């Protein structure tokens, strides 16, 4: 697994793993990258041992809202250039005015807290805008999975009442198709083939 994150937070995670006695496992490669500064994250990944010729699963959660649209578009273009069979799962935030009235105050507080901590929310997208951005970057197969759908899929029937709001982060799922492959999409059924795909994380998991 390759984890790409801002140098500061990643240095903290590395330090805490060591302080707690876990160390850095052999299967984990920590790759510090500053996306907004234009760091060449592709080259940094290759230097860390990532094989771009092999299919990969890329998970980018809790990241897009901190980046500019240009930085997100550039990152999507680079991911779209990965090997056929690769998959991207990326979360994004809806514009606050599209949130349900009962959850909007909580989202506004989160935005205010992020701004106060020096990491303001910069980018918000409607599902249509995010799908268009992914297609423009080169993805041919894209899908929006709503926060409500995710909550229903993974939190329905819980006895403790735990359930995220319908307007938490939305999900973009995009695939790089391989010729002569039968692609089995997630969220359209229970079958999926992820064998042999090295995972790649952008930001926080």
N, C-alpha and C positions, 0 to 999 in steps of 0.2 A: 504494500500500500504506500502510495505517495501522497503526502499531505502538503498542500500549497497554502501558505497564509502570509499575512503581513509579518515582517521581521520581528517587530516588538512582541505581539501576542504569541508568536511561535517560539520565541526565545523563552518566554515565561512558561509555556507548556513543557518545553524541553527541561527547563530547570526544575519544575514541579515533579515531573516523572522521576528525575534523578533523586530529588530530595525525599520523595516518598518511597524510594527503594525499588521502584519498578525498572528504572533504567530505560534505555531506548531499545526496543526489541529489534531483532535482525530484519524482520519483515516490514518495518516501518521506516520510510525515508521522509525526513522533514525538509521541505524545500522552501526557504524564505523568499518571498517575491513582493515587491511593491507595484501593484498594477497601475495605480495612478501616475507613478513616476516613469512608467514605460519600461519597467524591467522586462527582460527577455525571458519570460517564464518557461517558454518552450525549450530554450537552450539550457536553462537551469534544470529542468526535468531530465533532459538527456544526460546532462553531466552527473545527475544522481542515479542514473541507471535505467531510466524509463525507456522502453522499447516502443517507439511510435508506430512501428510496423505491425504491432499486435493489437487486436481489439481491446478496448478499455471501457470501463464504466466510470463516468465522471459524476461526482456528487458535489453540487455547489449549493449549500444551504445557509441562509442567513447572511448572504454576502451582497447580493445585487443592490439592495437599498443603500449601501454605502459607496457605491461606485457611480460614476457618471455614465450616461447613455453611451458615449463614445468608447469608454473603457469596456463596458459590457459587450458592445458590438464587436470590438476587436478580439475580446476573449472568445466570443461565440465563433468567430471566423476561424480562430486557431483550433478550437475543439472540433469544428466541422471538418477540419483537414486530417483528423485522426483516421486510423485504419477502418475500412468497412466492417460493420458489425458493432462498432462502438455505440455507446448510449450515454446521453446526458440527462441528468435530473437536476433541475435548478429551481429554487424557490424565488418568488418575487412578491412585492407588496402591491396591493391595489391602491389607487388614489383614495385618500381618507374620505372624500365625499361619497365614495361608493360603498363604504362600510355601513353595516346595519346600525341604526341609531343607538341601540343598546350597547354596542361594543366600541362605538366611535370615541367616547371619552377615554377608554383604556388605551386605544391606539394613539390618541393625542398625547397622553401622558408618556407613553413609550418614546414617541418622537421628541418630546421636550427633554426627556432624560438623556436620549442619545445626543442631542445637540449640546446639552450641558456638559457632557463628558468629553466633548471634542470630536465625536464621531457621528455627525448629523446624518439623518436619512436624506439622501440626495435624489434617488430615482424611484418613481412609482410607475406602474404600467397597468393598463387594462389587459385582459387576456388577449384581445385582438391585437393590441400593440406588441405584446410579447411574442405571439405567434408570428407576426409579420417580421419582427426583428430576427427571429431564428431562421425564418425562410430566407431573408435577405443575406444572412451569414453563410448560407449554403446547405442548410438542413432541408431534406426533401420530406421527411416524415416528422411531423410535430403534433403534439397533443397537449391540451390544457386540462389539468385535473384540479378541480376546485377544492378549497379548504373544507367546504361542507362535505364533499364526496370522500375526502380523506378521513374526516371525523366519523362519518357513517361507517366507513370500511373498517377502521381500526379501533373505534371507541364505542360502537353500538353494543348495548347489552352489558356494559360494565356495571357492577353493583356498587362501586364507590362513587359514582356520579361524575368521575373525571371525564371531561370532554372539552377540547379546545373550541374557541368561538368559530363561527362560520367564516369570519373575515380575518382569520390569521393568514399566514403566508400561503399563496397559491403555488402550484407546481407546474413547471414546464417539463415535458418529457420529449426528447428529440433523439432520433436515431440516424445513423449513417448506414444506409442500406448496402448490403453486399449482393453482387450479382449471383443469381441461382440459389440464394438463401431464402428460406421461408421464415419471415420475421414474425415472431409471436409477441404481440405487444402486451406490456403490462397494463393492468386495469381493464383489459378487454376479455380476460379469462384467467384461469388459474395456472395455465401452463406458461413457462418461460424458460429460455435457455440462456444461462449466464456463465456456462462453464468455460474456463480458460480465460476469463476476462480479468486482467489486473485492475483493482479498484484505484481510482484517483480522486482525491478530495480537494476541492477548492474552498478554503476557509473553514468554517466551523461545521462539525457534524453533531 
